Amino acid sequence: MVMKIEVVEIEKPAGVEAIIGQGNFSIFTVDDLAKVLLTTVPGIKFGIAMNEAKPQLTRFTGNDKELEELAAKNALKIGAGHVFVILMRNAFPINVLSTIKSHPAVAMIYGASENPLQLIVAETELGRAVLGIVDGKAATKIETEEQKKERRELVKKIGYAVD
């Protein structure tokens, strides 16, 4: 048995959030997750794509043409069955992750970030599988007190702190 390992770069514009996960029943799930996104965050702009193992299609939808096309392109590049790619603007993953994870067809979330993302993908004679995700650069030091203060101010500024 031979296995090939590949790094797949997720293509997305700066400032676009990505969620990469895996589920099943792609023919239904891609549209259902689109409804979840629309009803969870007013004003969200997104594209979602999901690979179907049979008949080996990448299904896609959304409400932003650019993000739809990029989600489909990324999902196809990943190539693993039942993997989905969500690209979104006007929302953070924290706004939608709980709802997405609780969907009955979602098996797991590999990662969710605005950072540059790479997927580690294995390929066998049966198909492809996501082994893991590289989410941005590696940490190189521990934050200082000043950096901690700046972090907390930013969290407050974007509405995620309680006074």
C-alpha positions as CSV (number, residue, x, y, z in Angstrom):
1,M,0.0,0.0,0.0
2,V,1.4,3.4,-1.0
3,M,0.5,6.7,0.7
4,K,1.4,10.2,-0.6
5,I,1.3,13.2,1.7
6,E,0.7,16.7,0.3
7,V,0.4,20.2,1.7
8,V,-2.6,22.1,0.3
9,E,-2.6,25.8,0.6
10,I,-6.0,27.4,1.3
11,E,-6.5,30.3,-1.1
12,K,-8.4,33.3,0.3
13,P,-8.2,37.1,0.3
14,A,-6.8,38.8,3.4
15,G,-9.4,39.4,6.1
16,V,-11.6,36.4,5.0
17,E,-12.3,33.8,7.7
18,A,-12.1,30.1,6.8
19,I,-13.7,27.1,8.5
20,I,-12.6,23.6,7.3
21,G,-14.5,20.6,8.4
22,Q,-15.8,17.2,7.5
23,G,-19.3,15.8,7.5
24,N,-21.5,13.5,5.4
25,F,-24.5,13.6,3.1
26,S,-23.0,16.4,1.0
27,I,-26.0,16.7,-1.3
28,F,-28.0,18.0,1.7
29,T,-25.4,19.4,4.0
30,V,-23.9,22.1,1.7
31,D,-27.3,23.8,1.5
32,D,-28.2,23.2,5.1
33,L,-25.0,24.7,6.4
34,A,-25.7,27.7,4.1
35,K,-29.0,28.2,5.9
36,V,-27.2,27.9,9.3
37,L,-24.8,30.6,8.3
38,L,-27.5,32.9,7.0
39,T,-29.7,32.6,10.1
40,T,-26.8,32.8,12.6
41,V,-25.2,36.1,11.6
42,P,-27.2,38.9,9.9
43,G,-25.2,40.4,7.1
44,I,-22.7,37.5,6.7
45,K,-21.2,37.0,3.3
46,F,-20.0,33.5,2.5
47,G,-19.2,30.7,0.1
48,I,-19.4,27.1,1.1
49,A,-18.3,24.0,-0.8
50,M,-18.3,20.3,0.1
51,N,-16.8,17.3,-1.7
52,E,-19.2,14.5,-2.3
53,A,-17.6,11.0,-2.4
54,K,-20.3,9.7,-4.8
55,P,-20.6,11.0,-7.6
56,Q,-17.3,12.7,-6.9
57,L,-18.5,16.3,-7.2
58,T,-17.7,19.5,-5.3
59,R,-21.1,21.0,-4.3
60,F,-21.2,24.7,-3.6
61,T,-23.4,27.6,-2.7
62,G,-23.4,30.9,-0.8
63,N,-24.3,34.6,-1.1
64,D,-21.0,36.0,-2.3
65,K,-19.9,34.9,-5.8
66,E,-16.1,35.4,-5.2
67,L,-16.3,33.4,-1.9
68,E,-18.4,30.7,-3.5
69,E,-15.9,30.2,-6.3
70,L,-12.9,30.2,-3.9
71,A,-14.6,27.8,-1.5
72,A,-15.3,25.4,-4.5
73,K,-11.7,25.8,-5.8
74,N,-10.2,25.0,-2.4
75,A,-12.5,22.1,-1.7
76,L,-11.6,20.5,-5.0
77,K,-7.9,21.1,-4.4
78,I,-8.2,19.3,-1.0
79,G,-10.1,16.5,-2.8
80,A,-11.0,14.5,0.3
81,G,-14.6,13.1,0.4
82,H,-17.1,15.0,2.6
83,V,-14.7,17.8,3.5
84,F,-16.2,21.3,3.5
85,V,-14.7,24.7,3.1
86,I,-16.5,27.8,4.4
87,L,-15.1,31.2,3.5
88,M,-16.8,34.2,5.1
89,R,-16.8,38.0,5.7
90,N,-18.7,40.1,8.2
91,A,-18.5,37.3,10.8
92,F,-16.0,35.5,12.9
93,P,-15.8,31.8,13.4
94,I,-16.8,32.3,17.0
95,N,-20.1,33.5,15.8
96,V,-21.0,30.3,13.9
97,L,-18.9,27.4,15.2
98,S,-21.2,26.1,17.8
99,T,-24.1,26.1,15.4
100,I,-22.0,24.4,12.7
101,K,-20.6,21.8,15.1
102,S,-24.1,20.9,16.4
103,H,-25.4,20.2,12.8
104,P,-26.2,16.4,12.7
105,A,-24.2,15.9,9.4
106,V,-21.0,17.6,10.7
107,A,-18.4,15.1,12.0
108,M,-15.6,17.5,12.9
109,I,-14.0,20.9,12.4
110,Y,-10.3,20.8,11.4
111,G,-9.7,24.5,11.9
112,A,-11.2,28.0,11.8
113,S,-9.1,31.1,11.3
114,E,-8.4,34.2,9.3
115,N,-4.7,33.2,9.3
116,P,-3.0,31.7,6.3
117,L,-4.0,28.0,6.3
118,Q,-2.4,24.8,5.0
119,L,-3.9,21.3,5.2
120,I,-1.8,18.2,5.4
121,V,-3.6,15.8,3.1
122,A,-2.8,12.1,2.6
123,E,-3.7,10.1,-0.5
124,T,-4.1,6.4,-0.9
125,E,-5.5,4.3,-3.7
126,L,-9.0,4.8,-2.2
127,G,-8.9,8.6,-2.0
128,R,-7.7,11.5,0.0
129,A,-8.0,12.4,3.7
130,V,-7.2,15.5,5.8
131,L,-4.6,14.6,8.5
132,G,-4.5,18.1,10.0
133,I,-4.3,21.8,9.6
134,V,-1.5,24.3,9.9
135,D,-3.0,27.6,11.2
136,G,-0.7,30.5,10.7
137,K,2.9,30.9,12.0
138,A,4.4,29.2,15.0
139,A,4.6,31.1,18.3
140,T,8.1,32.3,19.1
141,K,7.8,34.0,22.5
142,I,5.5,34.6,25.5
143,E,3.5,37.8,25.5
144,T,4.7,40.7,27.6
145,E,2.5,42.6,30.1
146,E,2.1,45.4,27.5
147,Q,1.1,42.9,24.8
148,K,-1.4,41.3,27.2
149,K,-2.9,44.8,27.8
150,E,-3.1,45.4,24.0
151,R,-4.8,42.0,23.5
152,R,-7.4,42.7,26.1
153,E,-8.1,46.2,24.6
154,L,-8.5,44.7,21.1
155,V,-11.0,42.1,22.4
156,K,-12.9,44.8,24.1
157,K,-12.9,47.0,21.0
158,I,-14.4,44.3,18.9
159,G,-17.1,43.6,21.4
160,Y,-15.9,40.4,23.1
161,A,-15.2,41.7,26.6
162,V,-17.6,42.4,29.5
163,D,-16.8,45.4,31.7
